[in-house]
Amino acid sequence: MAKYNSEELLQSLRTDVERLAAAGRFFKEVDKNKMIYTSSPEKWSVVQVLEHLNAYGRYYLPAMERAMTEKVTGRAPWFESGFWGDYFTKSMKPTNVYEVKNKMKAMKAYSFPNSLNVDTVVNEFIRQQDELLRLLELSKHVDLGAVKVPITITKLIKLKLGDTLRFLIAHQQRHMIQARNTLKGLGIATDRFPVIVETGHKKAVLATS
């Protein structure tokens, strides 16, 4: 599994979240009619994409804070990813900044009707990025491998905190590319939309075993 310098990993993730927050601010300036547009019932509007992400955040953000509170650890200089955490993250992480090629079907509980209040959804998304930045700061003081977080499907399976952060952020990056492309398809200029993921960019990984 991949081994990371904990401090560098958290800084890299922080940069990712700051870009996601900038994307959230971009959405606040978009015409609300464009935010709810969908070309077919099978495709999500941008606001549906954001609510999907908000739903995951409602679970994982308090779950991560609770896990850090319940298990007292010291900080660890290195973090080694677990098998499932690394697998889930890599399957979710975009490898192309222009499109998401490996399509996945969302669980029914995380799919939402296109009748959402745009301002409410966008504001929650931005607040969640602020909360995620706060949790990344807290994560500097714990062992990213020793703290475990149960996944949404079952509490019997837990991921290391470091992997939970990596997976959650990769999931957001994936759907941000989807949302940007939806807007672009509607003729909205996306030149000011932040670069969500840098492919080929040097990450905080030390080695693989």
Summary of the structure (lengths in Angstrom):
residues: 209
radius of gyration: 16.9
end to end distance: 5.2
largest distance: 50.5
contacts: 620
relative contact order: 0.26
helix: 53%
strand: 8%
